[in-house]
Each structure stands twice: as structure tokens, then as C-alpha cells.
Amino acid sequence: MIQSTHDKPVPLYAALADSLQQLIEQGTLRAGHRVPSVRRMSLQRDVSIATVIQAYTQLEDRGFLEARPQSGYYVRPRLPLETPEPRMARPMAKPSYVGVNDLTVEVMTLSSDPSYLPFGAACPHPSLFPTKKLARLLGAVGRDDPTLLGRYAMNWAYEPLAREIARRYLQAGAPLSHEELVITVGCAEAITLSLRAVAKPGDTIALESPAYFGFLETIQSLNLKALEIPTEPRTGLCLDALRDALHHNEVKAVMVMPAFQNPLGCSMPDEKKESLYRLLADYDVPAIEDDIYGDLHFSERRPKPLKAWDTDGRVLLCSSFGKSLAPSLRVGWCAPGRYLERVRRLKFTNTLGTPVVLQKTVSDFLRNGGYDHHLRSIRRAYQNQVHLFTTAILRHFPAGTRLSRPQGGFILWVELPAGVDTLQLHQNARARKINTAPGALFSVKERYRNCLRMNCGIPWSPEVEHGVRTLGELARAQLPA
Ligand SMILES: Cc1ncc(COP(=O)(O)O)c(C=O)c1O
């Protein structure tokens, strides 16, 4: 025991935990960093191994450290508990054609212009992907079988890749056969094919609000109507509102992102997914599930896709490696359940096949065993970056700003005070070489005018911090002094 300043004896392990906690709070030990091993800490502080283990366990309980199997203890990113979260919006409960804001194209185009800070599109920085290894594999695939370049891909999937994807879903609690998969050109094609398989022009599609603007664009391009459903910032689709919508409208499909929804980042608890599935079955409606962020969870367990509850083939599961491995290889997939034949035919007319060279490159990467290791490292990077962005936004944005608390992925939804117009903010920020994604892009009729989606898939740097500060200043300038 050692003496505390209040003359109350403090156990040695608690004193060690306190001193490490202080180092974390001061930023000396930073989020995502590994703390010294138990043995090294015991030597450094001249205490027993048991004392260090007790101290680390206590810091785990306090939420400052996390143990990672076979790796050690890491500083856990922490968010201030009192941070207010965005409020749930109540969009009009009426289907309507989508008026997509032309700004979407600008946001996407500027995201690939290196002279802009890329806060707009949800694109991770290329340095986060194993591009060199992929480039080597891509070269080897072409060299080993050059005829691949001289043939059409006249099948639905390169079998070894489909088997690997199916194996991973089995691990995630959603058993699938590789034969149920259609490999697509990105998740974007999987979504388009799914929508075309279940609906025709004029039909209504229900979806979360705020919604990923890519969904809105696709719905518009297929001449469908969108019905926006209120979405809880933590747990996703509001099922009461969805039930009401299904009761009063002829809805052809529900588009849903149960894992780390874009843009709110919310994750649907398993019980809620089960209830959602029952609701879909009651009204005999299919779901188009976008699971693109599913592998990017911050906690130990990957969330189960809604597809795990699908006993009658009504879930069309769509995803890709675009956010986790290689956006530009454009390898995605669809497990369309009972719509398999229709999706296959549509794939055939849409793009014939997905290039086998690209499918084989991804498949070789997955089969080499490097994917899980890579995933662990980007998950940690994303978690750390989300934490750093959160902290900076809370520091630099106007008082009253609300923020999502995603448990995976790399985007934040920011609700600014009501007087801020983020379309105006976008113009002002663009003049300072900062690209943003204003909230208006995430709804059918330009709701969310005081909201902003932030891409945190960029390594932290003084320029990034400066960009966040500038955005905060520009937002503040819109408010009365
Ligand atoms: C939710 C969501 N779905 C689909 C896509 C498109 O994915 P891909 O690049 O694989 O076509 C994106 C890209 O930003 C996305 O955020």
C-alpha cells in the first residue's frame, strides 16, 4: 500500500492505474496506442506483474484500456459521455419522387481532387489500404493466366471468391451458399440490380432517413418513389413508423443498413433485426440490405446481417470490398435470396460479368490470410480517427452541436445549431479548399439543412485539424454574435 494525499491508503495497483489514466487524459498515451506489456511495465515501475495486471484490468473497467487477444493492451478511444446526439427527424410520411441535389456530383468529384480536404465523400484515404500487395497480386493474376484478359466473364461469380465470401458470412452468423451469390461491380451495382429485381418505375421504396445519397440517386434514376422512415440515431429504423408506412402504402421494398448506417452510423440491435424481419414477413415485403460497413466494427464481434434471420429468401444482401479493402477494384456482391434468377438476368444485361482478373485478385488476397490482419488494423485506425474527429468537432464547432456515436465505420453525422445552413457552409468551405457533404443531400427534399456528414477516413494531421477548426469558424460566423 502507498499513502494518498488524504492519508487514506491506496493500493499499489490503483495508484498505478491512476497514474496511467492521467497519462491517457493528458494525451501522452494516445487512443489506439499500445501500452507497455505487463512485463515491461512491471520493470519500468518496479512493481509485481500481478499489480500491473490488476491496474490494467481496472483501466479496462474504467473504459480507458482494451485488451486485444495475443496483442496486448491498447488505449481505448473515449468520447465525452455528455455529448448530445442528433435528434430523430420525422420526415413526411408520403412517398415522393426524389429531387437529387446537383451538389452530389460536385461532392463526389471534389473528393478525388487532392487539393481539397476530403471531408465530403465517404472515401477512406488510399494509405489505409494494402495497395502494394494488391498491385503485386493483380500483376501475378495477369501473368499467370493472360487469357483472363481475352475472355468475357460469363458466369455469376468466380467460385473461389464466392466461397470465401460465403465462408465469412457463415462466421458472421448468416449461412449462405456460394451458389447464391452474384459478384457485382461494387455495392452500387448490387443495389441497382436489387431495386430493379423487386420494383418497376413508379413503385415506392421505403428507406431510412437521413439516407445515403447514392440510394436516393439510384431511386431517382430508376424512376421510383422514396418513402423516408424516421431513424433512431443509435438503433436504426423506427419500426413503429415503418409498420405505419407499410400499413398505409404499397411498399415494394425496404432499403436498410443495419450495420453502421450511412450517414447516422447507427447499428440495429439483434432483437430489433429480428422484429424487422417479422414485420417484413407480415407485410410480405422484401428488404434490400446494404452491409458495406459490416466488417468495420469497433467492438470484438461483427454484427450479424439481417440476412441471418432470412428463412424465406426475402432479403437481398448487398455489399462490397470498397470500404474495407480496395474501392477501385469495384468488387461487390449480392445474395438476392428468392430473387436470384432475376438478379442474374439483370446482371447479364447490365454489365455482362464482373472482370475475373479483379475477382481473382481479391480472392487471392482473402485466401492468403492477410484480410483479417488488415481488417484489424483499419478497424483500429477508423476507430481512432472517429475519436479524433469527434474531439476536434466538439472543440471547434459552435455550442449546441450534436454528434453521432458510431460503433463502426468512419463517418460522423453532425447536427449544428438550427441557424447554420450547411449548403451555404459548403460553398464557403469550398472556397477554402475543404469539401463537405451537406445534410440536404441525404433526404428527398433537402431536409437536414443544419446537418453535415463528415468523412473520418483520413489519417489525422495538423491540416485536418485546421480544416475542422475552419469549418467550425465558418459555421459560427453564420450564427448571431
Ligand atoms: C452505404 C453505401 N453503399 C454503397 C456504396 C457504394 O459502394 P461501392 O463503391 O462498392 O459501389 C457506398 C459508397 O460510399 C456507401 O456508402
The ligand as a Tripos MOL2 file, in Angstrom:
@<TRIPOS>MOLECULE
LIG
   16    16     1     0     0
SMALL
NO_CHARGES

@<TRIPOS>ATOM
      1 C1        -23.8070    2.8740  -47.9040 C.3       1 LIG1
      2 C2        -23.0690    2.7020  -49.1680 C.ar      1 LIG1
      3 N1        -23.4840    1.7820  -50.0420 N.ar      1 LIG1
      4 C3        -22.8620    1.6070  -51.2190 C.ar      1 LIG1
      5 C4        -21.7940    2.3910  -51.5810 C.ar      1 LIG1
      6 C5        -21.1410    2.1690  -52.9170 C.3       1 LIG1
      7 O1        -20.2210    1.1380  -52.7670 O.3       1 LIG1
      8 P1        -19.2510    0.6510  -53.9590 P.3       1 LIG1
      9 O2        -18.1520    1.6280  -54.0430 O.co2     1 LIG1
     10 O3        -18.8170   -0.7100  -53.5530 O.co2     1 LIG1
     11 O4        -20.0820    0.6210  -55.1930 O.co2     1 LIG1
     12 C6        -21.3130    3.3600  -50.6870 C.ar      1 LIG1
     13 C7        -20.1800    4.2290  -51.0520 C.2       1 LIG1
     14 O5        -19.9500    5.2570  -50.4710 O.2       1 LIG1
     15 C8        -21.9700    3.5130  -49.4510 C.ar      1 LIG1
     16 O6        -21.5700    4.4060  -48.5560 O.3       1 LIG1
@<TRIPOS>BOND
     1     1     2 1
     2     2     3 ar
     3     2    15 ar
     4     3     4 ar
     5     4     5 ar
     6     5     6 1
     7     5    12 ar
     8     6     7 1
     9     7     8 1
    10     8     9 2
    11     8    10 1
    12     8    11 1
    13    12    13 1
    14    12    15 ar
    15    13    14 2
    16    15    16 1
@<TRIPOS>SUBSTRUCTURE
     1 LIG1         1 GROUP 0 **** ****
